[in-house]
Amino acid sequence: MKPSPFSKIALGLSVLSLLVALFLSFSGNIESAGPLYIAFFVLLAIGFRGYENLKGFAYTVTIFAAVTTALYFPQYFVEFNGFKFSTLISPLIMIIMFGMGTSMSVKDFAGVIKTPRGVFIGVVAHFIIMPLMGFGLANLGMNAFDFTPEIAAGIILIGCSPNGMASNVISFLAKANLALSITITAVSTMLAPLVTPVLMKLLAGAFVEIDVWHMMWDICKMVIIPIGAGLAFNHFASGKAKWLDDAMPVVSMVGIAFIIVIITAAGRNSLLTIGPALLLVVLIHNLCGYLFGYWSGRLFKMNERDCRTMAIEVGMQNGGLASGIANQMGKMATVGLAPAIFGPLMNVTGSILASYWHKNSPKEFDESFKKEAASLSSKH
């Protein structure tokens, strides 16, 4: 499918907007450049929609537009007539987790029985590699970039979080083991109320006060109860509310974008000070997750498809849940910054990695992938 003239015009205008914005910025008029930066991302997202290979990035670019808007006009995203938008974060996380539950079933947990070795390696690698990487990078950030202890704790928090549903989509695109990916995500999410608070206490307890029991209950409220409700809904009403099945992915994407915007507006001052350094640290965290995840699979002599799954499941985190935990801690503007950056960033890097792997099929790639593709299509 050839891109429409409208898509090409949008891309051309986006380039023009960026050039003018950069000119204004280097001329000392960075405030005047704000609307043009926003226009650049919006037009880029519109342009990407017209290209088959690029349209997958449109949502992430839209988030960049929203984040840029929050940085330039934070007053519109903090409160309205005394109502603080931060109070919406936990309910939004619950809705997103309910949506995750409606797309799951008890069969997703059956993979523990079918491939116990792969699930065990994936879950253990996830909860060892990313938390320890987060701890090391948090200390690096404090020493090299003057991160505050709370911002450093946010890096550890995203490392201690479970997988997100995005990892399943990326695994599918990367021709990895989709069934294994879904099961690892399901198991790590169910373990989060126990594992995440304990790891946070051990690794981030010196940076911020961690109430383990309170955090356990918060995660149960935001994850276990909504996912349980979603699973029940999927079991008893599957196919009976098609409008809800169609609406939940959109609601989830809008909800995640809104959460990121709220956190960006609240933490604007900190981001303007340490934003580039935090972006670099978070990028290293994400890429190292892919690298060490892949080689953890190699270490245990897993096949190529499973190694790809390990890379994606270790490197991609549930940034929305981490943001919700930071909000419950009352430290959204500091602890919540790393998770807010990690989410959009991992979608970009994950899509690039999936695109590369999609063009390089593993040797054992066979009819099983076609069966998974049919399963995913019928599920969504």
C-alpha positions as MATLAB code, in Angstrom:
seq = 'MKPSPFSKIALGLSVLSLLVALFLSFSGNIESAGPLYIAFFVLLAIGFRGYENLKGFAYTVTIFAAVTTALYFPQYFVEFNGFKFSTLISPLIMIIMFGMGTSMSVKDFAGVIKTPRGVFIGVVAHFIIMPLMGFGLANLGMNAFDFTPEIAAGIILIGCSPNGMASNVISFLAKANLALSITITAVSTMLAPLVTPVLMKLLAGAFVEIDVWHMMWDICKMVIIPIGAGLAFNHFASGKAKWLDDAMPVVSMVGIAFIIVIITAAGRNSLLTIGPALLLVVLIHNLCGYLFGYWSGRLFKMNERDCRTMAIEVGMQNGGLASGIANQMGKMATVGLAPAIFGPLMNVTGSILASYWHKNSPKEFDESFKKEAASLSSKH';
ca = [
       0.000    0.000    0.000;
       1.449    3.297   -1.123;
       1.368    6.248    1.302;
      -1.268    8.865    0.552;
      -0.297   12.393   -0.538;
      -1.750   13.592    2.783;
       0.799   11.477    4.710;
       3.641   12.858    2.633;
       2.450   16.437    3.187;
       2.209   15.787    6.952;
       5.789   14.480    7.031;
       7.009   17.469    5.027;
       5.295   19.911    7.370;
       6.703   18.038   10.370;
      10.253   18.514    9.059;
       9.549   22.192    8.441;
       8.152   22.602   11.960;
      11.236   20.947   13.452;
      13.650   23.143   11.484;
      11.867   26.348   12.523;
      11.663   25.133   16.144;
      15.402   24.386   16.212;
      16.158   27.789   14.695;
      14.091   29.527   17.382;
      15.699   27.422   20.123;
      19.253   28.237   19.049;
      18.234   31.899   18.713;
      17.277   32.005   22.384;
      13.504   31.815   21.806;
      12.989   28.308   23.148;
       9.608   29.194   24.680;
       8.278   30.326   21.301;
       9.521   27.068   19.786;
       7.239   24.977   22.026;
       4.134   24.917   19.791;
       6.312   24.048   16.798;
       7.890   21.084   18.610;
       4.388   19.896   19.486;
       3.301   20.345   15.861;
       6.357   18.382   14.718;
       5.376   15.308   16.750;
       1.672   15.537   15.879;
       2.366   15.856   12.148;
       4.979   13.089   12.353;
       2.420   10.759   13.940;
      -0.112   11.604   11.225;
       2.495   11.010    8.535;
       3.581    7.684   10.034;
      -0.007    6.395    9.847;
       0.272    6.345    6.067;
       3.292    4.029    5.970;
       2.927    0.319    6.719;
       6.432    0.050    8.235;
       6.056    3.197   10.346;
       2.470    3.252   11.546;
       3.400    1.155   14.573;
       5.387    4.138   15.867;
       2.469    6.588   15.542;
       1.180    5.971   19.081;
       4.601    6.466   20.669;
       5.192    9.666   18.674;
       1.775   10.902   19.844;
       2.915   10.339   23.433;
       6.038   12.414   22.688;
       3.700   15.183   21.470;
       1.679   14.936   24.684;
       4.816   14.948   26.845;
       6.165   18.008   24.999;
       2.836   19.748   25.598;
       3.032   18.909   29.304;
       6.577   20.290   29.509;
       5.624   23.604   27.872;
       2.170   23.983   29.424;
       2.262   22.027   32.715;
      -0.411   24.169   34.362;
      -3.107   22.469   32.302;
      -2.184   18.968   33.459;
      -1.768   19.360   37.205;
      -5.257   20.312   38.375;
      -8.560   21.806   37.257;
     -10.720   23.879   39.618;
      -8.965   22.306   42.611;
      -9.252   18.740   41.287;
      -5.809   17.149   41.058;
      -5.396   14.943   38.013;
      -2.989   12.700   39.931;
      -6.002   11.161   41.712;
      -6.951    9.581   38.373;
      -3.742    7.554   38.070;
      -4.734    4.597   40.264;
      -8.235    4.238   38.731;
      -6.697    4.392   35.251;
      -4.201    1.654   36.169;
      -7.095   -0.481   37.411;
      -8.974    0.004   34.127;
      -5.848   -0.885   32.140;
      -5.283   -3.998   34.254;
      -8.938   -4.976   33.823;
      -8.391   -4.688   30.087;
      -5.328   -6.891   30.420;
      -7.466   -9.436   32.261;
     -10.151   -9.462   29.565;
      -7.484  -10.392   27.001;
      -6.223  -13.262   29.172;
      -7.617  -16.632   30.129;
      -6.760  -19.525   32.418;
      -5.065  -21.125   29.387;
      -2.371  -18.428   29.563;
      -1.239  -19.942   32.869;
      -1.278  -23.484   31.477;
       2.076  -22.720   29.878;
       3.642  -23.200   33.321;
       2.787  -26.884   33.004;
       3.696  -27.153   29.314;
       7.029  -25.303   29.471;
       7.968  -24.999   33.165;
      11.686  -24.634   32.464;
      11.278  -21.703   30.084;
       8.784  -19.922   32.333;
      10.987  -20.378   35.388;
      14.082  -19.063   33.592;
      12.155  -16.120   32.144;
      10.542  -15.020   35.399;
      13.688  -15.466   37.498;
      15.871  -13.694   34.919;
      13.376  -10.846   34.760;
      13.300  -10.316   38.527;
      17.097  -10.618   38.882;
      18.559   -8.788   35.881;
      16.376   -5.680   35.768;
      16.317   -4.934   39.529;
      20.099   -5.357   39.842;
      20.687   -3.279   36.700;
      18.370   -0.646   38.126;
      20.261   -0.606   41.413;
      23.607   -0.203   39.657;
      22.332    2.540   37.334;
      20.628    4.349   40.200;
      23.933    4.587   42.059;
      25.666    5.646   38.849;
      23.066    8.361   38.349;
      23.522    9.700   41.865;
      27.298    9.799   41.554;
      27.676   10.941   37.948;
      24.551   13.030   37.329;
      23.536   14.181   40.820;
      20.218   12.330   40.777;
      18.267   12.751   43.996;
      17.630    9.564   46.021;
      13.957    9.598   44.993;
      14.724    9.807   41.283;
      17.268    6.999   41.747;
      14.580    4.952   43.511;
      12.385    5.370   40.434;
      15.032    3.666   38.301;
      15.031    0.735   40.708;
      11.221    0.698   40.748;
      10.909    0.243   36.993;
      13.473   -2.565   37.258;
      11.445   -4.300   39.979;
       8.167   -4.124   38.041;
       6.647   -7.084   36.170;
       6.295   -7.436   32.398;
       3.684   -5.525   30.462;
       1.323   -6.706   27.725;
       3.415   -4.770   25.184;
       6.037   -7.505   25.446;
       3.558  -10.020   23.999;
       2.921   -7.862   20.929;
       6.662   -7.329   20.417;
       7.319  -11.077   20.825;
       4.723  -11.804   18.142;
       6.299   -9.294   15.742;
       9.810  -10.589   16.483;
       8.822  -14.183   15.640;
       9.655  -15.192   19.194;
       7.785  -17.801   21.268;
       4.460  -16.014   21.799;
       2.950  -18.692   24.046;
       5.971  -18.550   26.356;
       5.885  -14.741   26.332;
       2.223  -14.637   27.393;
       2.812  -17.112   30.219;
       5.886  -15.282   31.563;
       3.944  -12.009   31.523;
       1.004  -13.585   33.331;
       3.158  -15.253   36.005;
       5.384  -12.213   36.651;
       2.297  -10.008   36.962;
       0.695  -12.345   39.488;
       3.951  -12.455   41.486;
       4.319   -8.655   41.497;
       2.421   -8.018   44.782;
       4.982  -10.159   46.620;
       8.200   -9.750   44.640;
       8.151   -6.039   43.749;
       7.749   -4.672   47.322;
      10.401   -7.040   48.708;
      12.902   -6.108   45.991;
      12.150   -2.411   46.491;
      12.783   -2.742   50.221;
      16.085   -4.544   49.629;
      17.407   -2.340   46.804;
      15.733    1.052   47.264;
      15.154    1.074   51.011;
      18.277    3.189   51.523;
      16.958    5.822   49.066;
      13.309    6.173   50.104;
      11.071    4.765   52.806;
       9.400    1.563   51.618;
       6.331    0.215   53.413;
       6.302   -3.366   52.115;
       2.829   -4.318   53.343;
       1.261   -1.095   52.111;
       2.893   -1.534   48.703;
       1.696   -5.146   48.534;
      -1.878   -4.033   49.131;
      -1.571   -1.194   46.604;
      -0.374   -3.607   43.908;
      -3.142   -6.070   44.761;
      -5.712   -3.276   44.347;
      -4.206   -2.083   41.080;
      -3.314   -5.473   39.570;
      -4.701   -8.650   41.115;
      -8.304   -7.539   41.707;
      -8.805   -5.839   38.288;
      -7.096   -8.681   36.385;
      -9.188  -11.208   38.329;
     -12.322   -9.281   37.354;
     -11.125   -9.178   33.733;
     -10.464  -12.929   33.718;
     -13.945  -13.572   35.130;
     -15.483  -11.272   32.533;
     -13.577  -13.025   29.745;
     -14.706  -16.427   31.019;
     -18.401  -15.654   31.442;
     -18.986  -12.957   28.830;
     -16.421  -13.663   26.127;
     -17.779  -12.492   22.762;
     -20.959  -11.098   24.332;
     -19.660   -7.517   24.602;
     -17.707   -6.957   21.411;
     -17.829   -3.194   21.937;
     -15.840   -3.640   25.157;
     -13.285   -5.904   23.455;
     -12.800   -3.246   20.784;
     -12.745   -0.352   23.244;
     -10.303   -1.683   25.859;
      -7.096   -1.409   23.761;
      -7.960    2.202   22.914;
      -8.870    2.992   26.525;
      -5.594    1.443   27.698;
      -3.509    3.469   25.242;
      -5.266    6.723   26.146;
      -4.966    5.912   29.856;
      -1.214    5.249   29.656;
      -0.676    8.443   27.644;
      -2.639   10.481   30.195;
      -0.687    9.008   33.114;
       2.616    9.891   31.431;
       1.409   13.452   30.767;
       0.320   13.941   34.396;
       3.675   12.709   35.718;
       5.601   14.831   33.203;
       3.727   17.972   34.233;
       4.247   17.249   37.946;
       7.966   16.511   37.515;
       8.676   19.206   34.932;
      11.294   21.062   36.991;
      13.256   17.889   37.694;
      13.053   16.795   34.055;
      14.393   20.127   32.799;
      17.375   19.676   35.119;
      18.252   16.006   34.664;
      16.054   14.967   31.731;
      18.781   14.048   29.185;
      20.828   12.171   31.793;
      17.775   10.261   33.031;
      16.839    9.422   29.438;
      20.341    8.016   28.877;
      20.238    5.923   32.059;
      16.778    4.561   31.255;
      17.874    3.719   27.691;
      20.903    1.804   29.024;
      18.610   -0.030   31.469;
      16.248   -1.049   28.687;
      18.940   -2.130   26.204;
      20.856   -4.096   28.827;
      17.614   -5.901   29.647;
      17.381   -7.081   26.038;
      21.063   -8.041   25.951;
      21.273   -9.940   29.230;
      17.823  -11.440   28.750;
      18.868  -12.893   25.407;
      22.101  -14.312   26.777;
      20.370  -15.756   29.832;
      18.471  -17.896   27.333;
      21.705  -18.789   25.559;
      23.265  -19.689   28.906;
      20.588  -22.336   29.433;
      20.878  -23.557   25.822;
      17.418  -22.383   24.769;
      16.583  -22.199   21.068;
      16.634  -18.912   19.141;
      12.902  -18.213   19.435;
      12.980  -18.716   23.202;
      16.103  -16.543   23.515;
      14.294  -13.763   21.709;
      11.426  -14.194   24.126;
      13.816  -13.947   27.078;
      15.285  -10.720   25.691;
      11.889   -9.082   25.252;
      10.396  -10.326   28.518;
      13.404   -9.149   30.526;
      13.854   -5.819   28.741;
      10.228   -4.632   28.727;
       8.531   -3.562   31.960;
       5.063   -2.507   33.090;
       5.723    1.233   33.260;
       2.079    2.010   33.973;
       2.071   -0.095   37.136;
       5.370    1.449   38.272;
       3.844    4.901   37.791;
       0.839    3.867   39.865;
       3.095    2.604   42.669;
       5.045    5.886   42.622;
       1.780    7.788   42.880;
       0.637    5.664   45.828;
       3.962    6.433   47.513;
       3.163   10.140   47.133;
       6.296   10.642   45.026;
       4.859   10.835   41.528;
       6.997   13.856   40.523;
      10.270   12.130   41.438;
      10.020    8.332   41.783;
       7.531    8.348   38.896;
       9.847   10.006   36.350;
      11.916    6.969   35.311;
       8.821    4.791   34.729;
       7.212    7.600   32.697;
      10.269    7.731   30.417;
      10.798    3.969   30.257;
       7.340    3.188   28.856;
       7.460    5.145   25.566;
      11.171    4.451   25.140;
      10.809    0.668   25.368;
       8.073    0.766   22.732;
      10.482    2.460   20.329;
      13.431    0.159   21.025;
      11.196   -2.918   21.165;
       9.629   -2.088   17.801;
      13.057   -1.583   16.220;
      14.299   -4.889   17.662;
      11.153   -6.694   16.534;
      11.482   -5.245   13.035;
      15.068   -6.520   12.783;
      14.203   -9.983   14.079;
      11.097  -10.193   11.911;
      13.312   -9.962    8.834;
      15.670  -12.608   10.229;
      13.611  -15.700   10.970;
      15.153  -18.219   13.409;
      16.111  -21.635   12.039;
      13.339  -23.384   13.964;
      10.726  -20.946   12.672;
       7.948  -23.152   11.249;
       4.212  -23.732   11.223;
       3.994  -23.079   14.978;
       4.320  -19.348   14.342;
       1.434  -19.460   11.883;
      -0.699  -21.189   14.513;
       0.228  -18.492   17.061;
      -0.640  -15.779   14.542;
      -4.073  -17.342   13.980;
      -4.566  -17.631   17.741;
      -3.636  -13.984   18.333;
      -5.933  -12.831   15.523;
      -8.914  -14.735   16.934;
      -8.137  -13.464   20.424;
      -8.094   -9.815   19.417;
];
